[in-house]
Amino acid sequence: MKTTAIFYHAGCPVCVTAEQGLAHALDPQRYTLEVVHLGEDKARVAEAERAGVRSVPALVLDGAAFHINFGAELAVLK
């Protein structure tokens, strides 16, 4: 059974690089990847917060938020 991995980002260069280098490296046999651009879909900022995301880019995998580098705090995206 596949698990959904959610990659949250804001479209900045740090986020785009992390998406291309990390998020797309996940094993597609194990994970269904969902990419969420919080700058374009502000309605999902609260969802990201509930998942433990404090800054983007971040990957939520198996119920845990992994912060990758530092692009922007979620507060900036509200």
Backbone as JSON Lines, residues from 0, in Angstrom:
{"i":0,"aa":"M","n":[0.84,-1.18,0.0],"ca":[0.0,0.0,0.0],"c":[0.88,1.24,0.0]}
{"i":1,"aa":"K","n":[0.57,2.19,-0.89],"ca":[1.33,3.41,-0.98],"c":[0.93,4.41,0.1]}
{"i":2,"aa":"T","n":[1.89,5.16,0.55],"ca":[1.68,6.25,1.5],"c":[1.8,7.55,0.73]}
{"i":3,"aa":"T","n":[1.01,8.54,1.1],"ca":[1.12,9.85,0.46],"c":[2.18,10.68,1.15]}
{"i":4,"aa":"A","n":[3.09,11.22,0.38],"ca":[4.09,12.16,0.85],"c":[3.68,13.53,0.32]}
{"i":5,"aa":"I","n":[3.65,14.53,1.2],"ca":[3.24,15.86,0.77],"c":[4.42,16.8,0.89]}
{"i":6,"aa":"F","n":[4.77,17.43,-0.22],"ca":[5.85,18.4,-0.27],"c":[5.23,19.78,-0.33]}
{"i":7,"aa":"Y","n":[5.42,20.56,0.74],"ca":[4.9,21.93,0.8],"c":[6.01,22.9,0.42]}
{"i":8,"aa":"H","n":[5.67,23.88,-0.4],"ca":[6.65,24.89,-0.79],"c":[5.97,26.2,-1.12]}
{"i":9,"aa":"A","n":[6.8,27.22,-1.38],"ca":[6.26,28.55,-1.68],"c":[6.72,29.06,-3.04]}
{"i":10,"aa":"G","n":[7.38,28.23,-3.8],"ca":[7.79,28.61,-5.14],"c":[9.12,29.34,-5.23]}
{"i":11,"aa":"C","n":[9.8,29.54,-4.1],"ca":[11.09,30.24,-4.11],"c":[12.16,29.31,-4.7]}
{"i":12,"aa":"P","n":[13.31,29.86,-5.07],"ca":[14.36,29.01,-5.65],"c":[14.8,27.86,-4.74]}
{"i":13,"aa":"V","n":[14.86,28.1,-3.43],"ca":[15.22,27.02,-2.49],"c":[14.19,25.91,-2.57]}
{"i":14,"aa":"C","n":[12.91,26.29,-2.61],"ca":[11.83,25.3,-2.66],"c":[11.85,24.49,-3.95]}
{"i":15,"aa":"V","n":[12.05,25.18,-5.06],"ca":[12.06,24.5,-6.36],"c":[13.22,23.51,-6.44]}
{"i":16,"aa":"T","n":[14.38,23.91,-5.95],"ca":[15.53,23.02,-5.94],"c":[15.27,21.8,-5.06]}
{"i":17,"aa":"A","n":[14.68,22.02,-3.9],"ca":[14.36,20.9,-3.0],"c":[13.34,19.96,-3.63]}
{"i":18,"aa":"E","n":[12.37,20.52,-4.32],"ca":[11.36,19.67,-4.98],"c":[12.02,18.81,-6.04]}
{"i":19,"aa":"Q","n":[12.84,19.42,-6.88],"ca":[13.47,18.68,-7.97],"c":[14.47,17.65,-7.46]}
{"i":20,"aa":"G","n":[15.21,17.99,-6.4],"ca":[16.26,17.11,-5.93],"c":[15.83,16.08,-4.91]}
{"i":21,"aa":"L","n":[14.84,16.41,-4.09],"ca":[14.48,15.52,-3.01],"c":[13.1,14.89,-3.19]}
{"i":22,"aa":"A","n":[12.1,15.71,-3.35],"ca":[10.74,15.18,-3.41],"c":[10.57,14.18,-4.55]}
{"i":23,"aa":"H","n":[11.14,14.48,-5.69],"ca":[10.98,13.58,-6.83],"c":[11.9,12.37,-6.77]}
{"i":24,"aa":"A","n":[12.76,12.32,-5.75],"ca":[13.64,11.17,-5.57],"c":[12.97,10.06,-4.75]}
{"i":25,"aa":"L","n":[11.79,10.34,-4.21],"ca":[11.08,9.32,-3.42],"c":[10.71,8.14,-4.31]}
{"i":26,"aa":"D","n":[10.73,6.97,-3.73],"ca":[10.38,5.75,-4.44],"c":[8.9,5.77,-4.81]}
{"i":27,"aa":"P","n":[8.57,5.84,-6.09],"ca":[7.17,5.9,-6.51],"c":[6.39,4.61,-6.24]}
{"i":28,"aa":"Q","n":[7.1,3.53,-5.94],"ca":[6.43,2.29,-5.57],"c":[5.92,2.35,-4.14]}
{"i":29,"aa":"R","n":[6.54,3.2,-3.32],"ca":[6.17,3.32,-1.9],"c":[5.34,4.55,-1.6]}
{"i":30,"aa":"Y","n":[5.56,5.64,-2.36],"ca":[4.91,6.92,-2.04],"c":[4.21,7.54,-3.24]}
{"i":31,"aa":"T","n":[3.05,8.08,-2.97],"ca":[2.37,8.94,-3.92],"c":[2.74,10.36,-3.51]}
{"i":32,"aa":"L","n":[3.34,11.11,-4.41],"ca":[3.81,12.45,-4.1],"c":[2.75,13.48,-4.45]}
{"i":33,"aa":"E","n":[2.46,14.34,-3.47],"ca":[1.59,15.49,-3.71],"c":[2.42,16.73,-3.44]}
{"i":34,"aa":"V","n":[2.46,17.63,-4.41],"ca":[3.21,18.88,-4.27],"c":[2.21,20.01,-4.07]}
{"i":35,"aa":"V","n":[2.39,20.76,-2.97],"ca":[1.46,21.85,-2.63],"c":[2.22,23.16,-2.6]}
{"i":36,"aa":"H","n":[1.85,24.06,-3.49],"ca":[2.44,25.41,-3.55],"c":[1.58,26.3,-2.66]}
{"i":37,"aa":"L","n":[2.07,26.58,-1.45],"ca":[1.27,27.34,-0.48],"c":[1.1,28.81,-0.87]}
{"i":38,"aa":"G","n":[1.95,29.31,-1.73],"ca":[1.77,30.68,-2.23],"c":[0.56,30.79,-3.13]}
{"i":39,"aa":"E","n":[0.24,29.71,-3.81],"ca":[-0.92,29.68,-4.71],"c":[-2.15,29.07,-4.07]}
{"i":40,"aa":"D","n":[-1.97,28.27,-3.02],"ca":[-3.09,27.58,-2.37],"c":[-3.06,27.86,-0.87]}
{"i":41,"aa":"K","n":[-3.33,29.13,-0.51],"ca":[-3.25,29.57,0.88],"c":[-4.23,28.83,1.79]}
{"i":42,"aa":"A","n":[-5.27,28.27,1.22],"ca":[-6.25,27.53,2.02],"c":[-5.61,26.31,2.69]}
{"i":43,"aa":"R","n":[-4.46,25.87,2.21],"ca":[-3.83,24.67,2.76],"c":[-2.73,24.98,3.78]}
{"i":44,"aa":"V","n":[-2.52,26.27,4.08],"ca":[-1.52,26.65,5.07],"c":[-1.87,26.04,6.43]}
{"i":45,"aa":"A","n":[-3.13,26.13,6.83],"ca":[-3.56,25.57,8.12],"c":[-3.32,24.05,8.16]}
{"i":46,"aa":"E","n":[-3.56,23.38,7.06],"ca":[-3.3,21.93,6.97],"c":[-1.82,21.64,7.2]}
{"i":47,"aa":"A","n":[-0.96,22.44,6.58],"ca":[0.48,22.27,6.74],"c":[0.87,22.49,8.21]}
{"i":48,"aa":"E","n":[0.3,23.49,8.84],"ca":[0.59,23.76,10.26],"c":[0.19,22.57,11.12]}
{"i":49,"aa":"R","n":[-0.99,22.02,10.87],"ca":[-1.47,20.86,11.64],"c":[-0.54,19.65,11.46]}
{"i":50,"aa":"A","n":[0.11,19.58,10.31],"ca":[1.03,18.46,10.03],"c":[2.41,18.7,10.66]}
{"i":51,"aa":"G","n":[2.6,19.87,11.28],"ca":[3.88,20.15,11.93],"c":[4.84,21.0,11.13]}
{"i":52,"aa":"V","n":[4.4,21.48,9.98],"ca":[5.26,22.31,9.14],"c":[5.36,23.71,9.75]}
{"i":53,"aa":"R","n":[6.58,24.2,9.92],"ca":[6.81,25.54,10.45],"c":[7.42,26.47,9.41]}
{"i":54,"aa":"S","n":[8.08,25.88,8.43],"ca":[8.68,26.66,7.34],"c":[8.71,25.78,6.1]}
{"i":55,"aa":"V","n":[8.87,26.42,4.97],"ca":[8.96,25.69,3.71],"c":[10.32,25.95,3.08]}
{"i":56,"aa":"P","n":[10.83,25.0,2.32],"ca":[10.22,23.75,1.9],"c":[10.21,22.72,3.02]}
{"i":57,"aa":"A","n":[9.19,21.88,2.99],"ca":[9.06,20.81,3.97],"c":[8.37,19.62,3.32]}
{"i":58,"aa":"L","n":[8.74,18.45,3.79],"ca":[8.16,17.22,3.3],"c":[7.49,16.51,4.47]}
{"i":59,"aa":"V","n":[6.22,16.2,4.33],"ca":[5.5,15.45,5.36],"c":[5.43,14.01,4.86]}
{"i":60,"aa":"L","n":[6.05,13.14,5.65],"ca":[6.23,11.76,5.26],"c":[5.92,10.87,6.45]}
{"i":61,"aa":"D","n":[5.0,9.97,6.29],"ca":[4.63,9.05,7.37],"c":[4.26,9.78,8.66]}
{"i":62,"aa":"G","n":[3.56,10.91,8.52],"ca":[3.08,11.65,9.67],"c":[4.08,12.58,10.33]}
{"i":63,"aa":"A","n":[5.28,12.69,9.78],"ca":[6.31,13.56,10.35],"c":[6.71,14.63,9.33]}
{"i":64,"aa":"A","n":[6.91,15.85,9.83],"ca":[7.33,16.96,8.97],"c":[8.85,17.06,9.0]}
{"i":65,"aa":"F","n":[9.43,17.07,7.82],"ca":[10.88,17.23,7.67],"c":[11.13,18.56,6.98]}
{"i":66,"aa":"H","n":[11.83,19.43,7.67],"ca":[12.12,20.76,7.13],"c":[13.43,20.71,6.35]}
{"i":67,"aa":"I","n":[13.39,21.25,5.15],"ca":[14.52,21.19,4.24],"c":[15.01,22.62,4.03]}
{"i":68,"aa":"N","n":[16.23,22.89,4.49],"ca":[16.79,24.23,4.35],"c":[15.83,25.22,5.0]}
{"i":69,"aa":"F","n":[15.82,26.45,4.54],"ca":[14.89,27.44,5.08],"c":[14.55,28.43,3.99]}
{"i":70,"aa":"G","n":[13.32,28.36,3.51],"ca":[12.86,29.26,2.46],"c":[12.01,30.38,3.04]}
{"i":71,"aa":"A","n":[10.96,30.01,3.77],"ca":[10.04,30.99,4.36],"c":[9.26,30.38,5.5]}
{"i":72,"aa":"E","n":[8.97,31.18,6.5],"ca":[8.1,30.75,7.58],"c":[6.67,30.71,7.09]}
{"i":73,"aa":"L","n":[5.86,29.83,7.65],"ca":[4.46,29.74,7.24],"c":[3.71,31.04,7.51]}
{"i":74,"aa":"A","n":[4.07,31.76,8.55],"ca":[3.4,33.02,8.88],"c":[3.44,34.01,7.71]}
{"i":75,"aa":"V","n":[4.5,33.97,6.93],"ca":[4.64,34.86,5.77],"c":[3.62,34.51,4.68]}
{"i":76,"aa":"L","n":[3.2,33.26,4.64],"ca":[2.31,32.79,3.58],"c":[0.83,32.97,3.9]}
{"i":77,"aa":"K","n":[0.51,33.38,5.1],"ca":[-0.9,33.54,5.49],"c":[-1.52,34.76,4.88]}
